[in-house]
């Protein structure tokens, strides 16, 4: 099973818990919180990806060669991933 399929299944399980009226209220809140945190993390990752693309473009524009060095890009990606 792919990561996307497992992620989708996990979110669906959380959604079911959140919407089930007979579920323990704390379980419903925890499920809602987890879904919210997953969504926020996705937004953050998209923002980091956009910012990294802008940095790469800036490096390309300022560089005398057509492409920035691969090790520089990898270092930037690792830095962003640790944020």
C-alpha positions in Angstrom: 0.0 0.0 0.0 1.4 3.4 -1.0 2.0 6.2 1.5 -0.8 8.2 -0.1 -3.2 5.3 0.3 -2.3 4.8 3.9 -2.5 8.5 4.6 -5.9 8.7 3.0 -7.1 5.7 5.0 -5.8 7.2 8.2 -7.5 10.5 7.6 -10.8 8.7 6.7 -10.6 6.8 10.0 -10.1 10.0 11.9 -12.9 11.6 10.1 -15.2 8.7 11.0 -14.3 9.0 14.7 -14.8 12.8 14.6 -18.2 12.5 13.1 -19.5 9.5 15.1 -21.9 10.9 17.8 -21.4 7.8 19.9 -17.7 8.1 20.1 -16.1 9.4 23.3 -16.0 13.3 23.1 -12.3 13.3 23.8 -11.7 10.9 20.9 -13.7 13.1 18.6 -11.7 16.2 19.6 -8.4 14.3 19.2 -9.4 13.1 15.8 -10.4 16.7 14.7 -7.1 18.0 16.1 -5.1 15.4 14.2 -6.9 16.2 11.0 -6.2 19.9 11.5 -2.6 19.3 12.3 -2.2 17.1 9.1 -3.7 19.9 7.1 -1.5 22.6 8.6 1.6 20.4 8.0 0.6 20.1 4.4 0.2 23.8 4.1 3.6 24.3 5.7 5.2 21.8 3.3 3.7 23.5 0.3 5.0 26.9 1.6 8.5 25.4 2.1 8.4 23.9 -1.4 7.5 27.3 -2.9 10.2 29.1 -1.0 12.8 26.5 -2.0 11.8 26.9 -5.6 12.3 30.7 -5.3 15.7 30.2 -3.7 16.7 27.8 -6.4 15.6 30.3 -9.0 17.6 33.1 -7.3 20.7 30.8 -7.2 20.3 30.1 -11.0 19.9 33.8 -11.7 23.0 34.8 -9.7 25.1 31.9 -10.9 27.4 32.0 -13.9 26.5 28.4 -14.7 23.0 27.5 -15.9 22.2 25.2 -12.9 23.2 25.6 -9.3 25.4 22.9 -7.9 23.5 19.8 -6.8 25.1 19.7 -3.4 24.0 23.3 -2.7 20.4 22.5 -3.6 20.5 19.3 -1.5 21.8 21.3 1.4 19.0 23.9 1.0 16.4 21.1 0.8 17.7 19.5 4.0 17.7 22.8 5.8 14.0 23.4 4.8 13.0 19.9 5.7 14.4 20.4 9.2 12.2 23.5 9.7 
